[in-house]
Amino acid sequence: MSNEKDHLSMRMQALFDSENPDALTLLAYLQRLLYQHQLSKVYSQKEILTEVYARAIKRIDAGEPIKSYPGWIRRTAFKVIQEFKLEVNSINFQEQTADHVLNKFQEQFPLVIGYDFSALFAALIRLDAEDRNILRLRLINGLSWQEIGQCLVAVGEVQVNDRQLRQRAFRALTNLRKMYPVD
């Protein structure tokens, strides 16, 4: 299983090689999908690939092999973008009460307290893509710091240790608190 994870990690890293035609094709495909789903200002290609990598790790851990990586990555990326679009569409600030939105958000982010969800969402969008990525992987996906590190390395970021990741997450939450005060 570790062999398969290593193989997956190498394949994901290859997607950020500027001379790899498959990588360029995939990144263009992701950019087009993000644009078509009106998510290009909310999510980056790296965030999508990080989520794809996290799902691949979970699949491998569950003992389910991935037979064709290129096809599986494209299909999964498409599904991820569709799911992200549904999440964004499900938040209709005019139709939902503040209490309903708060309860739904607190299920995924139990440490965040506040009633102005539109301001909170706007603050989340203003965070760096890497910071949003770390918070999403930790708080929504529930990945360990080691798994988060593997996901980030797989999408071309520099390898950092668990302590550095925790510090980045802490800083991201601090920045989020500055942009969205909960006092």
Protein Blocks (a to p, Z undefined) as FASTA:
>chain_A
ZZmmmmmmmmmmmmmcfklmklmmmmmmmmmmmmmnopmmmpcfklmmmmmmmmmmmmmm
nopacfblmlmmmmmmmmmmmmmmmmmmmmcfklpcfklmmmmmmmmmmmbgcjblmlmm
mmmmmpcfklmmmmmmmmmnopafklmmmmmmmnopacddfklmmmmmmmmmmmmmmmmc
cZZ
